[in-house]
Amino acid sequence: MLELPEAVTLASQMARTLKGRRIVTVRAGASPHKFAWYFGDPAGYGQLLVGRTITDAKAAGGRPEIWAGDARVSFSDGVNVRYLPAGSKRPDKHQLLLEFDDGAMLVCTVQMYGGLEAFIDGENDNHYYLAGWQKPSPLSDGFTPGYFASLLTPAVRKLSAKAFLATEQRIPGLGNGVLQDILWRAGLHPKTKASLLDDAAIAALWCTLRGVIAEMADAGGRSSEKDLFGEPGGYRCVLDKDTVGRPCPACGTAIVRFAYMGGNVYVCPACQPVLG
């Protein structure tokens, strides 16, 4: 699933690869998918986008977004975005396809669920979409220690570490996948109460969070996810489904998995003791 490191990677690749190309064909909703969500009526995407030239691509939280003048094409987690060079066979199934003036294509398919949204800048008032633009990214200078500490309101301090970091778009683009290595590096169990974090622990968590996300982004995303050209990212997670039962690289204790808050979490029981 797309999270911040993958969104940054995809946006950078799309900006380099697609900038200056003119959209000549748009196919939206050609392959029905129950959990593919569109902004408005996808039948109108052609009228909105055909004839426009790609001017840039940016990442907002966990969403890569193409800019074509004042038009936007935004992708949420669960969407596979692939570039096919001129001469490639058009795939039979897709939820969104953009064809360019040189014959190259951008093909988007949905796995379990995902959003493919085309709109004019300023039209999309979805809370989750806006949060990605309005809140500072952990990769930006605006994500200061003071800002991070301000997220720990009295209500949030009652939550667990996982709930604090990976829910309610407090930190857009930080989801359950990216969370695991952050907590492991910080020595925090997902169930540890945020109220137990003193000022020093909060500052250390801020530093760890920024460092892990930067490493993931610099490596082109996690190895479990693929980039614009179908290549896996270069960051291999310490904690994920593939490392369950293997020894923790820090202490040798077997990594365990359990369900928590609607998804699986992975921990080293020795390095991440439960507090609170």
Beta strands, then each sheet from edge to edge (+ up, - down):
strand 1: 23-28
strand 2: 36-38
strand 3: 56-60
strand 4: 63-68
strand 5: 71-75
strand 6: 79-84
strand 7: 96-100
strand 8: 105-110
strand 9: 114-120
strand 10: 256-260
strand 11: 263-267
sheet 1: 1+ 7- 8+ 6-
sheet 2: 2+ 9+ 5- 4+ 3-
sheet 3: 10+ 11-
end
